[in-house]
Amino acid sequence: MAKDTFYTAVDIGTDKVTSVMARVGSEGELKILGTGVVPSEGIQRGRIDNIDEVQATVQASLEEAQRYIGKGVLTGVYSSVSGNHISCLNTKEMIENLGDVGDISTQMLDRLLRGSFPELNPGQEVLHVIPIGYQVDGMTGVRNPVGLHGSHVEVEAHVVLGDAAVLKNTVKVIESNKATVKSLVLHSLASAEATLTGDEREMGVVLADIGAGTTDVIIYRQGNPWYSAVIPVGGNQLTRDLSVALRSSVYMAEEMKIKWGSVNPETVPADEEVVIPSFQGEPKRVISRRELAEPLNDRMSEILKLVLMKVRQAGLRELPTGGLVLTGGGADIAGLAGLVHKMLGVPVRIAHPEGISGLPVQLRKPAFSAAVGLLLWGIKHQGEIQSSFLNGDRSKVGHKSWRWGLGKKQQERRRVKVG
């Protein structure tokens, strides 16, 4: 009997730390074994500013996730990475004059991808190298050149870079809890694993994961990641704006945002009112719900404009055919789809993990897209090359995504059972 393989996802966010432990069942279904969600401390917009606090919250999250299966050494942790230290570029590399070498092999493509590594600035590290597409003897659009015969092979790759200190600190807080990091994964890549359909990736789509401290953006074209960026604004900014507008505590503003908030005032009935509880000696007040929605509308409109700016920085004049997919806890607010239609006039979908056999209801929310996606990423890439992108005796933090351009249907078969 084959030994079960266990997977652990740790999503360290500004608002919460989520740990999910799972294995793949005999029928390919995802078996969730435990989940731990605790409020974050010591991290802001993807950067750790108090390592002791983050270690404590990660420990509490992992202990909660392990409660029903017993404690042990965690050897396969996949953790998300975000923050405005993230950058990307697309590179090209060619092998030519192959002569009588024979058919193109995976070893050859491995060498080709390694050659596509860019020159790094001091303090930078490579997080991902993901093939976008190949050319063989001038023929473009080749998804998987393994087995083909040719004289010239070229790869275009999407390279994600991060700050070495931030990556090392992320590894440190997890390994301090007697866990081994298998890979760090870009937050938006993880969310894409749990939310995007194969058709959306092929048509081209923009995914924006609106978290508490950041909005993580990734653009897919022809099935593969093509551009990624992090905007240092998220759902917490909406809460702070509302707190100022209502002259209330941040905690109260968050409660009001969740219960009564909308980012599209036009859809709120004009006569609907809400009660603002008393605060610092002031009596409770009654205001129009539209009045509550206005500061939320202003800030969300700004976030959407920043997403559109990233699309244009990527070199696109307009959003791809697949439109905009929004996820993350900040996307779970009333009126968002209508606001996008009004501002951008493109197809929009508010996404959460779905269509995954065995996934419990409590994880089928936009706030858990990255955590579930980390599990799917780990399952999908479990047999691929793991490499250290830090020098000396420092910890392994990177993961080269050696996907040999598999077709859409092949990629789907490598995932856990869906539906």
C-alpha positions in Angstrom: 0.0 0.0 0.0 1.4 3.3 -1.0 2.2 5.8 1.7 -0.1 8.8 1.8 1.4 12.2 0.8 0.4 15.1 3.0 0.3 18.7 2.0 0.3 21.8 4.2 -0.6 25.3 3.0 0.3 28.4 5.1 -1.1 31.7 3.8 0.4 34.5 5.9 -1.6 37.6 5.3 -2.0 41.1 6.8 -5.4 40.2 8.3 -5.1 36.5 9.1 -2.8 33.4 8.9 -4.5 30.4 7.4 -3.1 26.9 7.6 -4.7 24.0 5.8 -3.6 20.4 5.9 -4.7 17.8 3.3 -4.0 14.7 1.4 -5.3 13.3 -1.9 -7.8 10.5 -1.6 -7.9 7.2 -3.6 -10.4 8.7 -6.1 -8.4 11.9 -6.6 -10.5 14.0 -4.2 -8.9 16.5 -1.9 -9.2 15.3 1.7 -9.0 18.3 4.1 -7.6 17.1 7.4 -7.5 20.3 9.4 -7.8 24.1 9.1 -6.5 26.8 11.3 -7.3 30.5 10.9 -6.0 33.1 13.4 -5.7 36.9 13.3 -2.3 38.1 12.0 0.2 40.0 14.1 3.5 41.5 13.0 3.0 41.6 9.2 2.0 44.5 7.0 1.5 44.4 3.3 3.5 41.2 2.8 6.5 42.3 4.9 7.3 40.9 8.4 7.9 43.8 10.8 7.8 41.7 14.0 9.1 38.2 13.5 8.2 37.0 17.0 4.6 37.9 16.6 4.4 36.2 13.2 6.0 33.1 14.5 3.4 33.0 17.3 0.5 33.4 14.9 1.8 30.8 12.5 2.3 28.4 15.4 -1.3 29.0 16.6 -2.6 28.5 13.0 -0.6 25.2 12.5 -1.6 23.9 15.9 -5.3 24.5 15.1 -4.9 22.7 11.8 -3.2 19.7 13.4 -5.7 19.4 16.2 -7.5 16.4 14.8 -4.6 14.5 13.4 -1.9 14.9 16.1 1.3 16.8 16.0 4.3 15.8 14.0 7.1 17.2 11.8 5.6 19.0 8.8 7.8 18.3 5.8 5.8 19.7 2.9 4.7 23.3 3.6 3.7 25.5 0.8 3.6 29.2 1.8 2.4 32.3 -0.1 4.5 35.4 -0.7 3.2 38.9 -1.4 4.3 42.5 -1.0 5.5 45.3 -3.2 9.0 43.9 -3.2 7.7 41.4 -5.9 8.6 42.2 -9.5 8.6 40.3 -12.7 10.0 40.1 -16.2 9.8 37.9 -19.2 12.9 36.5 -20.7 14.0 34.6 -23.8 16.7 32.0 -24.2 17.8 29.9 -27.3 19.7 26.8 -27.9 20.8 26.5 -31.6 22.9 24.4 -33.9 21.7 21.2 -32.3 22.8 19.2 -35.3 22.6 15.5 -34.8 21.8 15.7 -31.1 18.5 14.0 -31.7 15.1 14.7 -30.3 14.5 17.6 -27.8 14.7 16.2 -24.3 13.5 17.4 -20.9 17.2 17.7 -19.9 17.7 20.1 -22.8 14.7 22.2 -21.8 16.0 22.2 -18.2 19.3 23.7 -19.5 17.3 26.2 -21.6 15.3 27.4 -18.6 18.3 27.7 -16.4 19.9 29.9 -19.1 16.9 32.2 -19.0 17.7 33.4 -15.5 18.1 37.1 -15.5 20.9 39.1 -13.9 19.8 39.9 -10.3 20.2 43.1 -8.4 21.8 42.8 -5.0 19.3 41.4 -2.5 17.0 39.9 -5.1 16.1 36.3 -5.6 14.3 34.3 -8.2 11.0 32.9 -6.9 9.5 31.3 -10.1 10.6 30.6 -13.6 7.6 29.5 -15.6 7.6 28.7 -19.4 5.2 30.8 -21.4 5.9 29.2 -24.8 8.5 27.7 -27.1 9.7 28.2 -30.7 11.2 25.3 -32.6 12.9 26.3 -35.9 10.8 29.4 -36.0 7.5 27.7 -35.4 5.8 29.6 -32.6 3.1 28.5 -30.2 4.7 25.2 -29.3 3.5 24.1 -25.9 5.6 21.0 -25.4 8.7 20.5 -27.6 9.9 17.3 -25.9 10.3 14.7 -28.5 10.4 17.1 -31.5 13.4 17.3 -33.7 14.8 20.8 -34.5 17.9 22.9 -34.9 16.8 25.9 -32.9 14.8 25.9 -29.7 13.7 29.1 -27.9 11.8 29.5 -24.7 10.0 32.6 -23.3 9.7 32.4 -19.6 7.9 34.5 -16.9 10.3 35.2 -14.1 9.1 36.3 -10.7 11.6 38.1 -8.4 11.4 38.9 -4.7 13.5 40.5 -1.9 15.8 37.9 -0.5 15.4 39.1 3.1 11.6 39.0 2.9 11.7 35.5 1.5 14.2 34.3 4.1 12.1 35.7 6.9 9.0 33.9 5.6 10.9 30.6 5.6 12.3 31.4 9.1 8.9 31.9 10.7 7.6 28.6 9.4 10.7 26.6 10.1 10.8 27.9 13.7 7.6 25.9 14.1 9.3 22.6 13.3 8.1 22.6 9.7 10.0 22.3 6.5 9.2 24.6 3.6 8.7 22.8 0.4 8.2 25.9 -1.7 7.3 29.6 -1.5 4.5 30.5 -4.1 3.5 33.9 -5.4 0.1 34.7 -3.7 -1.6 35.5 -7.0 -0.4 32.2 -8.6 -1.8 30.3 -5.7 -5.2 32.1 -6.0 -5.2 31.4 -9.7 -4.8 27.7 -9.1 -8.0 27.6 -7.1 -10.2 30.0 -9.1 -9.3 30.3 -12.8 -10.8 28.0 -15.4 -8.9 26.6 -18.3 -10.9 28.6 -20.7 -10.1 31.9 -18.9 -6.4 31.2 -19.0 -6.5 30.4 -22.7 -8.6 33.5 -23.6 -6.5 35.7 -21.4 -7.7 37.0 -18.1 -6.7 39.4 -15.3 -6.9 38.0 -11.7 -6.9 40.4 -8.8 -6.8 39.0 -5.3 -7.9 41.8 -3.0 -6.4 41.0 0.4 -6.4 43.1 3.6 -3.0 44.8 2.9 -2.3 44.2 -0.8 -4.0 43.5 -4.1 -2.2 40.8 -6.0 -2.5 41.0 -9.8 -1.6 38.3 -12.3 -2.3 38.3 -16.1 -2.7 35.0 -18.0 -2.3 34.8 -21.8 -2.6 31.6 -23.9 -2.8 29.5 -20.8 0.2 30.7 -18.9 1.2 33.5 -16.4 2.5 36.5 -18.4 2.6 39.4 -15.9 2.4 39.7 -12.1 2.4 42.6 -9.7 1.4 43.6 -6.2 -0.5 46.8 -5.3 0.1 47.9 -1.7 -3.6 48.7 -1.1 -6.3 46.4 0.1 -9.4 45.9 2.1 -8.0 47.4 5.3 -7.8 50.7 3.5 -11.6 50.6 2.9 -12.1 50.0 6.6 -9.9 52.9 7.7 -11.6 55.2 5.2 -15.0 54.2 6.6 -13.7 54.6 10.2 -12.8 58.2 9.4 -16.0 58.9 7.6 -18.1 57.5 10.4 -15.9 58.9 13.2 -15.8 55.4 14.7 -13.3 52.8 15.8 -11.6 50.6 13.1 -13.2 47.5 14.7 -16.7 49.0 14.4 -16.0 50.2 10.9 -15.0 46.7 9.9 -18.2 45.3 11.4 -20.3 47.9 9.5 -18.4 47.2 6.3 -19.1 43.5 6.5 -22.8 43.8 7.5 -23.9 46.9 5.6 -21.1 47.8 3.2 -21.5 48.2 -0.5 -19.1 49.7 -3.1 -21.9 50.6 -5.5 -24.1 53.2 -3.8 -26.5 53.4 -6.8 -27.8 49.9 -6.0 -28.6 50.7 -2.3 -32.2 51.8 -1.7 -32.3 55.5 -1.1 -34.5 55.1 2.0 -32.4 52.4 3.7 -30.8 53.5 7.0 -28.3 52.0 9.4 -27.5 52.7 13.0 -24.0 53.7 14.0 -23.4 52.6 17.6 -22.2 55.1 20.2 -18.4 55.7 20.3 -16.3 57.6 22.8 -19.3 59.1 24.5 -21.1 60.2 21.4 -24.7 58.9 21.1 -25.6 56.4 18.5 -26.6 57.8 15.1 -28.8 56.9 12.2 -27.4 57.5 8.7 -28.3 56.6 5.1 -26.8 53.3 4.0 -25.8 55.2 0.8 -23.7 57.5 2.9 -21.9 54.5 4.4 -21.3 53.2 0.9 -19.7 56.3 -0.5 -16.2 56.1 1.1 -16.1 52.4 0.2 -17.0 53.2 -3.4 -14.2 55.8 -3.6 -11.5 53.5 -2.3 -12.6 50.4 -4.3 -12.7 52.6 -7.5 -9.1 53.6 -6.8 -8.1 50.0 -6.4 -9.7 49.1 -9.7 -7.9 52.0 -11.4 -4.6 50.7 -10.0 -5.4 47.3 -11.4 -6.1 48.8 -14.8 -2.8 50.7 -14.5 -1.0 47.5 -14.0 -2.6 46.0 -17.1 -1.4 49.0 -19.1 2.1 48.7 -17.6 2.1 45.1 -18.8 1.8 46.5 -22.3 -2.0 45.8 -22.9 -4.3 48.6 -24.1 -7.3 46.9 -22.7 -8.2 43.9 -20.5 -8.0 40.5 -22.2 -11.1 38.7 -23.5 -11.6 36.7 -20.3 -12.1 40.0 -18.4 -11.4 40.4 -14.7 -11.6 37.8 -12.0 -11.7 39.1 -8.4 -11.1 37.1 -5.3 -9.6 37.5 -1.8 -11.4 38.7 1.3 -11.7 42.2 -0.1 -13.7 41.0 -3.1 -16.4 39.6 -0.8 -18.4 42.9 -0.6 -21.7 43.9 -2.1 -21.9 45.8 -5.4 -18.4 45.0 -6.6 -19.3 43.2 -9.8 -21.7 46.1 -10.7 -19.0 48.7 -10.0 -16.6 46.9 -12.4 -19.2 46.7 -15.1 -19.8 50.4 -14.7 -16.2 51.5 -14.6 -14.5 49.1 -17.0 -17.3 47.5 -19.1 -15.6 44.1 -19.1 -16.7 40.6 -18.0 -16.2 40.2 -14.3 -16.5 37.3 -11.9 -16.2 37.2 -8.1 -14.4 33.9 -7.6 -13.9 31.5 -4.7 -12.5 27.9 -4.7 -15.1 25.7 -6.3 -15.5 22.6 -8.4 -13.0 20.7 -6.2 -14.2 17.4 -4.9 -13.9 17.1 -1.2 -13.5 20.8 -0.4 -15.5 21.7 2.7 -18.0 24.5 2.6 -16.1 26.8 5.0 -13.2 27.0 2.5 -15.4 27.9 -0.5 -15.0 31.7 0.1 -12.9 34.3 -1.7 -10.8 34.8 1.4 -9.4 31.3 1.2 -8.6 31.2 -2.5 -4.8 31.5 -1.9 -4.8 28.9 0.9 -6.6 26.3 -1.2 -4.5 27.2 -4.3 -1.3 26.5 -2.3 -2.5 22.9 -1.8 -3.4 22.5 -5.5 0.0 24.0 -6.5 1.8 21.6 -4.2 -0.1 18.6 -5.6 0.4 19.7 -9.2 4.2 20.4 -8.8 5.1 17.7 -6.3 7.5 15.8 -8.6 9.2 18.8 -10.1 12.6 20.2 -9.4 13.0 22.1 -6.1 15.9 24.5 -6.1 17.5 26.9 -3.6 17.7 30.5 -4.9 19.6 31.6 -1.8 23.3 31.1 -1.5 25.4 29.5 1.1 23.7 27.7 4.0 20.5 29.7 3.8 17.2 28.0 3.5 15.5 26.8 0.4 12.9 29.3 -0.6 12.3 29.0 -4.3 10.5 26.7 -6.7 11.3 26.4 -10.4 8.1 25.7 -12.1 9.4 23.2 -14.7 6.1 22.8 -16.7 7.0 21.7 -20.2 4.2 23.7 -21.8 1.6 21.0 -21.3 -1.7 21.5 -23.2 -4.8 22.7 -21.3 -6.4 19.3 -21.0 -3.1 17.7 -19.9 -2.7 20.4 -17.2 -6.2 19.7 -15.9 -5.5 16.0 -15.6 -2.6 16.7 -13.4 -4.9 18.4 -10.9 -6.9 16.8 -8.2 -10.3 15.5 -9.1 -12.9 18.3 -9.7 -16.6 18.4 -9.9 
